[in-house]
Amino acid sequence: MNLSGAVIWLRQAAEALAFIMVLSVLLPLLFGSAAGIPAGRVLTLVGSTVILQANGAFTGAGLGMEPWEILVIMTLVALGAVLGIFAICDTFALTSKRVRTFLEKAEKSMQKFPWVSKYGAVSLIVLPALPVIGLYASVVIAWILRWNRFESVLFITIGWIGAVIFVLLLAFGFISLVF
């Protein structure tokens, strides 16, 4: 990697880190402060969300937080992660010839299925809820397939909110998976 590649990499890495820190940590802390939630509880929920994804809602419920508070914090964490992962993927595309070659091959393959390019981003509503794929892989799939960034973030967020609401319903006993 030459000097210009290193500068691009550092700039992109800073952008990714900014998305993650501001949206996933700072805004949840500010929201928690405004809602009267101790910072330790907010950070515990943030960490649980990063590790457990939608299942982090169980942690928020166990900490005695209200469902809407959990949903807001977890959605902010998800948005930070999604935008951060997009920025990280962009970094690899800008600095790695191997990644660019892979993307060109993927794009050629996708030209055989124009409907996937046009409507594929809608599938991102379901992907964050799937245990094998989850939130993080949904972003990478959208990035590799070069789906519209705004639509991808929108549909991933809608899917994320649905998954978190489902887990919240389980956590607060509104539904049960065991009869």
MOGI-V295505 format. One record per pair of residues at least 6 apart in sequence whose ideal C-beta (glycine too) atoms are under 8 Angstrom apart, sorted by the first residue. I is the first residue (numbers start at 1). J is the second residue. If there is no record, write none. Layout:
I:J
I:J
//
This chain:
1:9
1:95
5:94
5:95
8:91
8:94
8:95
9:91
9:94
9:95
12:87
12:88
12:90
12:91
12:94
12:95
13:88
13:91
15:87
16:84
16:85
16:87
16:88
16:91
17:84
19:80
19:83
19:84
19:87
20:80
20:81
20:83
20:84
21:80
22:80
23:76
23:77
23:79
23:80
23:83
23:84
24:46
24:50
24:76
24:77
24:79
24:80
24:81
24:84
25:43
25:46
25:80
27:76
27:80
28:42
28:45
28:46
28:72
28:73
28:76
28:77
29:39
29:42
29:43
31:37
31:42
31:69
31:72
31:73
31:76
32:38
32:39
32:41
32:42
32:69
32:73
33:39
35:69
37:65
37:69
41:63
41:64
41:65
42:73
44:59
44:63
45:56
45:59
45:60
45:63
45:65
45:70
45:73
45:74
45:77
46:73
46:77
48:55
48:56
48:58
48:59
48:60
49:56
49:73
49:74
49:77
49:78
50:56
50:77
50:81
52:58
52:59
53:128
53:134
53:135
53:136
53:163
54:74
54:128
54:129
54:134
54:135
54:160
54:163
54:164
54:166
54:167
55:167
56:74
57:70
57:71
57:74
57:164
57:167
57:168
57:171
58:167
58:170
58:171
60:69
60:70
60:73
60:74
60:171
61:67
61:70
61:168
61:171
61:172
62:171
65:73
67:168
67:172
70:164
70:168
71:161
71:164
71:165
71:168
74:160
74:164
75:157
75:160
75:161
75:164
78:128
78:135
78:156
78:157
78:160
79:153
79:157
81:135
81:136
81:139
82:135
82:139
82:153
82:156
82:157
83:153
85:136
85:139
85:140
85:143
86:139
86:143
86:149
86:153
89:139
89:140
89:143
90:143
92:99
93:99
93:100
93:103
102:144
103:144
103:146
106:144
106:145
106:146
107:146
110:116
110:117
110:145
110:146
116:145
117:145
117:146
117:147
120:145
120:147
121:142
121:147
121:148
121:151
121:152
121:155
122:155
123:155
124:138
124:141
124:142
124:147
124:152
124:155
124:156
124:159
125:155
125:156
125:158
125:159
125:162
126:159
127:133
127:134
127:137
127:138
127:141
127:156
127:159
128:134
128:135
128:138
128:156
128:159
128:160
128:163
129:159
129:162
129:163
129:166
133:141
135:156
135:160
138:156
138:159
139:152
139:156
142:149
142:152
142:156
143:152
166:175
169:175
170:176
170:177
//
